[in-house]
């Protein structure tokens, strides 16, 4: 009987962990699926979840304490600036291409 109890306890623990991972979604892409080389990493300050591929400078899972770009902007200053420029360029390209399309119709 003791064996059955420990087996069901580990199953419920496994079920709990699986349910928790389903709830943990990447702050950037809102997905919870993990793949090799694209695991979800959690910020030790704000507890936000990020896929390695969604957050700058996460080619590997960090060891020890790790803080995301929002909690440690100094560590990601260059990457954040590039992201801002890319967003600005995309907005300019999108607005200028829609302006050209509006004038021709």
C-alpha positions in Angstrom: 0.0 0.0 0.0 2.9 2.4 0.8 4.2 1.9 -2.8 0.9 2.9 -4.3 0.7 6.0 -2.2 4.2 7.2 -3.2 3.4 6.4 -6.8 0.2 8.5 -6.8 2.0 11.3 -4.9 4.7 11.5 -7.6 2.1 11.4 -10.3 0.2 14.3 -8.7 3.5 16.2 -8.3 4.2 15.6 -12.0 0.7 16.7 -12.9 1.2 19.8 -10.8 4.5 20.7 -12.5 3.0 20.1 -16.0 0.0 22.4 -15.1 2.4 25.1 -13.8 4.4 25.0 -17.0 1.2 25.4 -19.0 0.5 28.6 -17.0 4.0 30.0 -17.5 3.9 31.8 -20.8 6.7 33.8 -22.4 6.2 37.5 -21.8 7.2 38.2 -25.4 5.4 35.6 -27.5 2.8 34.4 -25.0 3.7 30.7 -25.7 4.5 28.1 -23.2 6.0 25.5 -25.5 9.7 24.7 -25.0 12.1 23.2 -27.5 15.8 22.3 -27.3 17.7 25.5 -27.4 14.6 27.6 -26.7 13.7 26.9 -23.1 11.8 29.2 -20.8 13.9 31.2 -18.4 12.5 33.1 -15.4 13.7 36.4 -14.1 14.8 36.2 -10.5 13.5 39.7 -9.8 10.1 40.0 -11.5 9.5 36.3 -12.1 8.5 36.9 -15.7 9.1 34.0 -18.2 11.0 34.4 -21.4 12.0 32.0 -24.2 15.7 32.0 -24.9 15.0 33.1 -28.5 12.6 35.9 -27.4 14.9 37.7 -24.9 18.2 39.2 -26.0 21.5 37.5 -25.0 20.1 34.2 -23.9 21.8 31.8 -26.2 22.2 29.5 -23.2 20.3 29.2 -19.9 22.0 31.4 -17.4 23.5 29.9 -14.3 22.7 31.4 -10.9 20.7 34.7 -10.5 19.4 36.2 -13.7 17.5 39.4 -14.4 15.6 40.2 -17.5 16.1 43.4 -19.6 13.3 45.2 -17.8 14.8 44.6 -14.4 18.5 45.1 -15.5 18.4 47.5 -18.5 22.1 48.4 -18.1 23.1 44.9 -19.0 21.1 44.9 -22.2 21.5 48.6 -23.2 22.9 47.8 -26.7 20.3 45.2 -27.5 17.4 47.4 -26.3 18.6 50.2 -28.4 18.7 48.0 -31.5 15.2 46.7 -30.7 14.0 50.3 -30.3 15.5 51.3 -33.7 14.1 48.2 -35.4 10.6 49.0 -34.0 10.9 52.7 -35.1 12.1 51.6 -38.6 9.2 49.2 -38.9 6.7 51.8 -37.9 8.2 54.3 -40.4 8.2 51.7 -43.2 4.6 50.6 -42.4 3.3 54.2 -42.2 5.1 55.4 -45.3 4.0 52.3 -47.3 0.4 52.8 -46.2 0.6 56.5 -47.2 1.8 55.5 -50.6 -1.0 53.0 -51.0 -3.7 55.5 -49.9 -2.7 58.1 -52.4 -2.9 55.7 -55.4 -6.4 54.4 -54.8 
